[in-house]
C-alpha cells in the first residue's frame, strides 16, 4: 500500500532525507541481490527469480513512484516555512529522489511558535486582543469562547480546534497551506490505491509542531479511510527552545486526536544510545570498536557514530526503515502494510497509540544457532531500561510487535513451539523478550496480559558499513560460509535484523514532564503573549494538558502503575 511521507519543518526534512536515502539503498540492495541470484541460479529458478524481482518492485512502489519526467521520485512532500533546510536537502540529493515540484516553502519561519505555525496569522497585523482570521469548526454561541471552558476535553479530541481558520490574505507568505493541501491531493492521486500517510516532524519548533498539527487535521478530515502515522521527535528535557513545552503539549494533543499511531523518538534517548559502547556495532555507521566515533576521540567512551545531529537523524531513519519496509513478497503485495499492521496489533487502543520503535542488526561473526538470542540481547542493550523523568523507575512493556528479517528458519522460534501449539511458542518468546530487557525490564506480572506479535520475513535489511570494521568492503578474514554473518554485515550488505515496536511506560514520564513544564510556564505567564498574538490562549494550553494527563492515566492503567500526582488547575 503506498505511503506518502510529509516532511514538515527542519527536523522533519532532515530526518526524511536520511530516511529516503536508506530506503533507496535498501531498494538498490534488494534489486542487486535478485539480479545476482538470478544469474547464479540457472534456468530452473528463473520464474522464481522473476517473481521475486516483481515483488521487490512492489515493495519499492510503496515509497517511490515514477515522476512525469520518467525518473524515480520519493512519495513525499517537503514542507517548511523557510527555504534553507529544504534547499540543503535538494543540494545533497545525488539520486534525484526529490524535485522542486514537491517542495512547499515560506520565507520567514514561524518563530518556534505552535500557534503561529498552526493558525498562519500575520504577526504584525495581530495583537493580543485581535480576532483570528478563522473560527472553530463548530461555531459556539456568542457568549462561549472558541475553547469552551466548561466543555471538557477528552483523550480522543484536541484541546483547541480552528479547522476553518485561513491564512492572512494580505501576504502570499501565509498562504502556504492551500498549496500544501493541493500537493497532498496530487500525491494521493498518483497512488494506485488508498494511501497511508506518514508525518515526520518535531514537537518543539513552530513549523513542525504547529503546521504539522494543521496538516494532520486536514488529513483526517479529507482522507478518512487512510491510516495516518507520525514520527515525532521529542525535545530534550534540558531544553532545545524556550517554548518547547508549550509547543509539545499542543502538538501531542493533536496527534492524540487525529493520528492512528505515533512513533515517539526522544532526543535524550537517542543521544544516550550513542553513549553505550556495547551497542556501537548495532548503530548505523557505527565503529567496530565502539569508541572511534566519540567527540573526544577516547576509546571505549561512547557509541559508534557519535551523537551529532546527522547521526541522530540516521538512527531515527534506521529505526523507521526497520518498521516500514515490507517483510516479504506477500507483505509487499498484500495491501496491508506495516502501518496498518501496527494499528491492528500494538496501537489498537486509541488511548495507547504513542509507541517506540528500535531496530538492531545482529553482531558480526555470530553462529546461526545464536542469532536470535544475540538479537534479543542487542535489543535489550539498545532500549532504555529506566525512566529518568520518573525518578529512574523501571520501564515496563505492555505489548510489542517484533519484526524479524533475514533470519534462517532454524534461528527463529517455530510458530507452534515444541508442543505444536501457539500458546507455548508465545509464552517462550515473551519470556525471552522480557529477559532480553534485563532484570529491570518488563514486569513479570505483565506476562499473562502482555500482547506480543511476531512477524518473520526473508527480505533482509541493508546494513550501513561500519567504520573501522576489518575488511569492510572485502570478503572478510574469518568465519565459515553459512556459519556466521560477519562477511555480509562488514561489507555493508545484508544482515539479519530485529525491529521492536513497543508500548512502553516511558511515555508516561515524557507526557507528565512535558505537561508540568508547560503548566509552570502558564502559571508564570511566560511566552503566552506570543500565543495570544496568533489566536491561542493559555486556557487552550491547559485543556491540552488535561488531554495528555488523561492519556498518561490510560498508560498507567495499562502498565498497572499507581495514578499520577499531577492535576491541572
C-alpha positions in Angstrom: 0.0 0.0 0.0 1.5 3.4 -1.0 2.8 5.6 1.8 3.0 9.3 1.3 5.5 11.0 3.6 5.1 14.6 4.8 8.3 16.1 6.0 7.5 19.2 7.9 9.9 21.7 9.4 13.7 21.5 9.8 13.7 18.2 11.8 11.1 16.6 9.5 13.1 17.3 6.3 16.4 16.3 7.7 15.1 13.0 9.1 13.1 12.5 5.8 16.3 13.0 3.8 18.1 10.3 5.8 15.0 8.0 5.6 14.7 8.1 1.8 18.5 7.7 1.4 18.2 4.4 3.4 15.1 3.4 1.6 16.8 3.9 -1.8 19.9 1.9 -0.6 17.6 -0.9 0.6 15.8 -0.9 -2.7 19.0 -1.0 -4.7 20.4 -3.8 -2.5 17.2 -5.9 -3.0 17.4 -5.4 -6.7 21.1 -6.3 -6.8 20.5 -9.4 -4.7 17.8 -10.6 -7.0 20.0 -10.0 -10.1 22.9 -11.9 -8.6 20.6 -14.7 -7.5 19.0 -14.9 -11.0 22.4 -15.1 -12.8 23.7 -17.8 -10.5 20.7 -20.0 -10.1 20.2 -21.2 -13.6 17.1 -21.7 -15.7 15.4 -23.9 -13.1 14.7 -21.0 -10.9 14.2 -18.3 -13.5 10.5 -18.0 -12.8 11.1 -17.7 -9.1 13.7 -15.0 -9.5 11.4 -13.0 -11.8 8.6 -13.2 -9.3 11.0 -12.1 -6.5 12.1 -9.1 -8.7 8.5 -8.1 -9.2 7.9 -8.4 -5.5 10.8 -6.1 -4.8 9.4 -3.6 -7.3 6.1 -3.7 -5.4 8.0 -3.0 -2.2 9.8 -0.1 -3.9 6.5 1.2 -5.2 5.2 1.7 -1.6 7.6 4.6 -1.0 8.7 5.6 -4.5 6.9 6.5 -7.8 7.8 7.4 -11.3 7.6 11.1 -11.9 6.4 12.9 -15.1 10.0 13.0 -16.3 10.3 9.3 -16.0 12.6 9.4 -13.0 12.1 7.7 -9.7 10.8 10.1 -7.1 10.1 9.7 -3.4 6.4 9.8 -2.4 6.8 12.8 -0.2 6.3 16.5 0.3 9.0 18.7 1.7 7.3 21.5 3.7 8.9 24.3 5.6 8.3 27.9 6.3 11.9 28.9 5.5 13.9 27.6 2.5 17.4 26.9 3.9 16.9 23.3 5.1 15.0 22.2 2.0 17.5 23.8 -0.3 20.2 21.9 1.5 18.2 18.6 1.1 17.9 19.3 -2.7 21.5 20.1 -3.0 22.6 16.9 -1.3 20.2 14.8 -3.3 22.6 12.9 -5.6 20.0 10.3 -6.7 17.3 12.8 -7.8 14.7 11.5 -5.3 13.2 14.9 -4.7 12.2 17.6 -7.1 11.2 21.3 -6.7 7.6 20.4 -7.5 7.5 18.6 -4.2 8.6 21.5 -2.1 6.3 24.0 -0.4 8.2 26.8 1.2 7.8 30.0 3.1 10.4 32.6 3.7 10.0 34.0 7.3 9.7 30.9 9.5 7.3 30.6 12.4 9.4 31.7 15.3 9.2 28.4 17.3 5.6 29.2 18.0 2.9 26.5 17.7 0.1 29.0 17.4 1.8 30.9 14.6 2.6 27.6 12.7 -1.0 26.3 13.2 -3.1 29.4 12.5 -0.8 31.1 10.0 -1.7 34.6 11.2 0.5 37.5 10.3 2.4 38.5 13.4 2.5 42.2 12.6 -1.2 42.5 11.9 -2.4 40.7 15.0 -2.5 41.7 18.7 -3.3 40.0 21.9 -6.9 41.1 21.6 -7.3 40.5 17.8 -9.8 38.2 16.4 -8.3 35.3 14.4 -8.8 35.1 10.7 -10.8 31.9 11.2 -13.3 30.4 13.7 -13.7 27.0 15.3 -15.1 24.2 13.2 -18.2 24.0 15.5 -19.3 27.6 15.9 -20.2 28.3 19.5 -22.7 30.9 20.7 -21.5 34.4 21.1 -21.3 34.0 24.9 -19.0 31.0 24.6 -15.3 31.4 23.7 -13.8 29.1 21.0 -12.2 26.9 23.6 -15.2 26.3 25.9 -14.0 26.2 29.5 -17.0 24.0 30.5 -16.8 21.7 27.5 -14.3 19.3 29.0 -11.8 17.8 26.5 -11.4 14.1 26.2 -8.5 11.9 25.4 -9.9 11.4 21.9 -10.3 15.1 21.0 -7.9 18.0 20.6 -7.8 20.8 23.2 -8.3 23.5 20.6 -9.8 23.3 17.1 -9.8 26.0 14.4 -10.1 24.0 11.3 -11.7 26.8 9.3 -9.0 29.3 10.1 -7.4 30.8 6.9 -4.1 32.5 6.3 -3.6 36.2 6.2 -4.9 37.2 2.8 -2.6 40.2 2.6 0.6 38.2 2.2 1.4 35.2 -0.1 3.8 34.0 2.6 0.8 32.9 4.8 -1.0 31.0 2.0 1.3 28.1 2.0 -1.4 25.7 3.4 -3.5 25.9 0.3 -0.5 24.9 -1.8 0.3 22.0 0.6 -3.2 20.7 0.5 -3.2 20.7 -3.3 0.2 18.9 -3.3 -1.2 16.2 -0.9 -4.1 15.7 -3.3 -1.8 15.3 -6.3 0.4 12.8 -4.5 -2.7 10.8 -3.4 -4.0 10.8 -7.0 -0.6 9.4 -8.1 -1.1 6.4 -5.8 -2.7 3.2 -7.2 -4.7 2.7 -4.0 -5.9 4.4 -0.8 -2.6 5.7 0.5 -1.2 5.8 4.1 0.4 8.9 5.4 3.5 9.3 7.5 4.1 12.7 9.1 7.7 13.4 10.2 8.2 16.4 12.4 9.4 17.8 15.7 7.4 18.6 18.7 9.5 21.6 19.7 9.5 24.0 16.8 6.9 26.2 15.2 6.7 24.7 11.7 6.9 21.1 12.7 4.5 21.2 15.6 2.1 23.9 14.5 1.9 23.4 10.8 2.2 19.6 11.4 -0.9 19.8 13.6 -2.8 21.7 11.0 -1.8 19.2 8.2 -2.7 16.3 10.4 -6.2 17.8 11.0 -6.6 18.2 7.2 -5.6 14.6 6.5 -8.1 13.2 8.9 -10.9 15.3 7.5 -10.2 14.7 3.8 -8.8 11.1 3.8 -10.9 9.3 6.5 -10.1 5.8 5.1 -6.3 6.3 5.2 -4.1 5.3 8.1 -2.2 8.2 9.5 1.1 7.6 11.2 3.5 10.1 12.7 7.2 10.0 13.5 7.5 12.7 16.2 10.8 13.8 17.7 10.5 15.0 21.3 13.0 17.6 22.6 15.4 17.1 25.4 14.2 18.0 28.9 17.2 20.3 29.3 15.7 22.4 26.6 16.0 22.9 22.8 13.8 26.1 22.6 12.2 28.2 25.4 8.7 27.5 24.2 9.2 23.8 23.5 7.0 22.6 26.4 4.0 24.7 25.2 4.5 23.6 21.6 4.9 19.9 22.5 1.7 19.9 24.6 -0.4 21.4 21.8 1.1 19.2 19.2 0.7 16.0 21.2 -2.9 16.8 21.8 -3.5 16.9 18.0 -1.5 13.7 17.5 -3.7 12.0 20.0 -6.8 13.3 18.3 -6.1 12.6 14.6 -3.2 10.2 14.2 -3.7 6.4 14.2 -0.2 5.6 15.6 2.7 7.8 16.7 6.3 6.8 16.9 7.9 8.9 19.6 11.7 9.5 19.4 13.2 11.2 22.4 16.3 13.2 21.6 17.6 12.3 25.0 17.1 8.5 24.4 18.8 8.8 21.0 21.8 10.6 22.4 22.1 8.1 25.3 22.1 5.2 22.8 25.3 6.6 21.3 27.0 6.7 24.7 26.8 3.0 25.3 29.9 1.2 23.8 28.2 -2.2 23.9 25.7 -1.2 21.2 28.2 0.6 18.9 28.2 -2.1 16.2 24.4 -2.0 16.2 24.0 1.6 15.2 24.1 2.8 11.6 27.6 3.6 10.6 28.9 2.6 14.0 32.5 1.6 14.5 33.6 -1.9 15.2 35.4 -1.0 18.4 32.7 1.3 19.8 35.0 4.2 20.7 36.1 5.7 17.4 33.0 7.9 17.0 33.1 9.8 20.3 33.5 13.5 20.3 36.6 13.4 22.5 38.2 10.6 20.5 38.9 8.4 23.5 38.4 4.7 23.0 35.6 2.9 24.7 33.9 6.1 25.8 30.9 6.3 23.6 28.8 5.0 20.8 29.8 4.1 17.3 28.6 7.0 15.2 28.9 9.9 17.6 26.0 12.0 18.9 25.8 14.7 16.3 22.6 15.8 14.6 23.4 13.8 11.4 24.0 10.7 13.4 20.7 11.1 15.3 18.9 11.6 12.0 20.4 8.4 10.6 19.4 6.5 13.8 15.8 7.6 13.5 15.8 6.8 9.8 17.3 3.4 10.6 14.5 2.6 13.1 11.8 3.8 10.6 13.1 1.7 7.8 13.0 -1.4 10.0 9.4 -0.6 10.8 8.2 0.4 7.3 10.0 -1.9 4.8 7.9 -4.9 3.8 8.8 -8.2 5.3 8.5 -10.3 2.1 6.6 -10.7 -1.2 3.3 -11.4 0.4 3.6 -8.4 2.6 4.5 -6.1 -0.3 1.6 -7.3 -2.5 -1.0 -8.0 0.2 -2.0 -4.4 0.7 -1.8 -4.4 4.5 1.5 -2.6 5.2 3.3 -2.2 8.4 1.4 0.9 9.5 -2.0 -0.8 9.3 -0.5 -3.9 11.0 0.9 -1.8 13.9 -2.5 -0.1 14.4 -4.2 -3.5 14.4 -1.8 -5.1 16.9 0.1 -2.7 19.3 -2.0 0.5 18.8 -5.4 -1.0 18.8 -6.4 1.0 21.9 -6.9 4.7 20.7 -5.7 5.9 24.1 -2.4 4.0 23.7 -1.1 5.0 20.3 2.2 6.6 21.4 4.8 3.9 20.7 8.6 3.3 20.5 10.4 1.5 17.7 14.0 0.2 17.7 15.9 -1.8 15.1 19.1 -3.8 15.6 21.3 -5.9 13.3 22.9 -8.9 14.7 26.6 -8.7 15.7 29.1 -9.9 13.1 30.6 -13.4 13.4 27.6 -14.8 15.3 26.8 -18.5 14.6 23.4 -19.1 13.1 22.2 -21.0 16.1 22.8 -18.0 18.3 21.4 -15.3 16.0 18.1 -15.0 17.7 19.4 -14.8 21.3 22.1 -12.3 20.2 19.5 -10.1 18.6 17.3 -10.1 21.7 20.3 -9.2 23.9 21.3 -6.4 21.5 17.7 -5.0 21.5 17.7 -5.0 25.3 21.1 -3.2 25.4 19.8 -0.5 23.0 16.4 0.2 24.5 16.2 2.4 27.6 15.5 0.4 30.8 14.8 3.2 33.3 13.0 6.5 33.0 14.9 9.5 34.4 11.8 11.6 34.1 10.1 9.4 36.7 12.9 9.3 39.2 14.7 6.4 37.5 11.7 4.0 37.7 11.9 0.9 35.6 10.3 0.9 32.2 7.7 -1.8 31.6 6.5 -3.2 28.3 2.8 -3.9 27.8 2.9 -5.0 24.2 5.3 -5.4 21.3 5.3 -6.2 17.6 8.6 -8.0 16.7 9.6 -7.8 13.0 12.4 -10.4 12.2 14.1 -10.1 8.8 16.6 -12.2 7.1 17.0 -14.9 9.8 17.5 -18.5 8.7 14.4 -20.6 9.6 16.4 -22.5 12.2 17.3 -19.4 14.1 13.7 -18.1 14.8 11.4 -19.9 17.3 8.9 -22.0 15.4 5.3 -20.7 15.3 3.9 -23.7 17.0 6.5 -24.3 19.7 7.8 -27.6 20.8 4.4 -29.0 21.5 2.9 -27.7 18.3 0.7 -25.2 20.0 0.8 -21.4 19.5 0.4 -20.7 23.2 3.7 -22.4 24.1 5.6 -20.5 21.5 4.0 -17.2 22.6 5.0 -17.9 26.2 8.5 -18.8 25.4 9.0 -15.9 23.0 7.6 -13.5 25.5 9.8 -14.8 28.3 12.9 -14.5 26.0 11.9 -10.9 25.0 11.4 -9.9 28.7 14.7 -11.5 29.7 16.4 -9.5 27.0 15.4 -6.3 28.7 17.3 -7.4 31.8 16.2 -7.8 35.4 14.7 -4.3 35.4 12.8 -4.7 32.1 9.2 -5.7 31.6 7.5 -6.5 34.9 6.9 -10.3 35.2 3.3 -9.6 36.4 2.5 -8.4 32.9 3.5 -11.6 31.2 0.0 -13.1 31.1 -1.6 -9.9 29.8 1.2 -8.6 27.5 0.5 -8.7 23.8 3.4 -10.0 21.7 3.2 -10.5 17.9 6.0 -11.9 15.8 6.3 -11.3 12.1 9.0 -13.0 10.1 10.3 -12.4 6.6 13.2 -13.4 4.4 13.8 -9.9 3.0 16.9 -8.8 4.9 17.7 -5.1 5.6 20.7 -3.4 4.1 23.3 -2.5 6.7 25.4 0.6 6.5 29.1 -0.2 6.5 30.8 0.2 9.9 33.7 2.5 10.4 36.8 0.7 11.4 35.5 -2.8 10.6 38.2 -5.2 9.5 37.7 -6.0 5.8 34.9 -3.6 5.3 34.2 -3.8 1.6 36.1 -7.1 1.3 35.1 -10.7 1.8 36.3 -10.7 5.4 39.1 -12.7 7.0 37.4 -15.3 9.2 34.3 -17.3 9.7 33.0 -20.2 7.7 30.4 -19.7 5.0 26.9 -20.3 6.3 28.1 -20.4 9.9 28.4 -16.7 10.7 27.1 -13.4 9.4 30.2 -11.3 9.6 31.0 -11.1 5.9 27.9 -9.6 4.6 27.4 -7.1 7.5 31.0 -6.0 7.5 30.8 -5.2 3.8 27.6 -3.2 4.3 25.3 -5.7 2.6 22.5 -7.8 4.2 22.3 -8.7 7.8 19.6 -10.2 9.9 17.7 -7.5 11.8 15.1 -7.4 14.6 12.7 -4.5 15.0 10.5 -4.0 18.1 7.5 -1.7 18.0 6.6 -1.3 21.7 4.0 0.1 24.0 6.2 1.1 26.9 5.7 3.1 30.1 8.4 5.6 29.2 5.6 7.6 27.5 4.2 8.4 31.0 7.3 10.2 32.1 7.6 12.2 28.8 3.9 13.3 28.9 3.9 14.2 32.6 7.2 16.1 32.5 6.1 18.0 29.4 2.8 18.9 31.0 4.5 20.0 34.2 6.9 22.3 32.4 4.1 23.8 30.2 1.9 24.4 33.2 4.8 26.1 35.0 5.1 28.5 32.1 1.3 29.1 32.1 1.3 29.8 35.9 4.1 32.3 35.4 2.5 33.8 32.3 5.7 33.2 30.3 5.5 33.4 26.5 1.7 33.2 26.5 1.5 36.6 24.8 3.2 35.1 21.8 0.4 32.5 21.6 -2.2 35.2 22.1 -0.9 37.2 19.1 -1.8 34.3 16.9 -5.2 33.4 18.2 -4.4 30.9 21.0 -4.7 31.4 24.8 -3.3 29.9 27.9 -6.6 28.2 28.6 -6.1 26.2 25.4 -2.8 25.0 26.7 -4.3 23.9 30.0 -7.0 22.0 28.1 -4.4 20.3 26.0 -2.5 19.4 29.2 -5.7 17.7 30.6 -5.9 15.6 27.4 -2.3 14.5 27.8 -2.8 13.7 31.5 -5.8 11.5 30.5 -3.6 9.7 28.1 -0.9 9.2 30.8 -3.5 7.8 33.1 -4.5 5.3 30.4 -0.9 4.2 30.1 -0.7 3.9 33.9 -3.7 1.6 33.9 -2.3 -0.5 31.0 1.0 -0.9 32.8 -0.6 -1.4 36.3 1.0 1.6 37.8 -0.5 3.8 40.5 -2.3 7.0 39.5 -0.3 10.1 38.7 0.0 13.1 41.0 -0.5 15.9 38.5 -3.6 17.9 38.4 -4.4 20.8 36.1 -5.9 23.8 37.9 
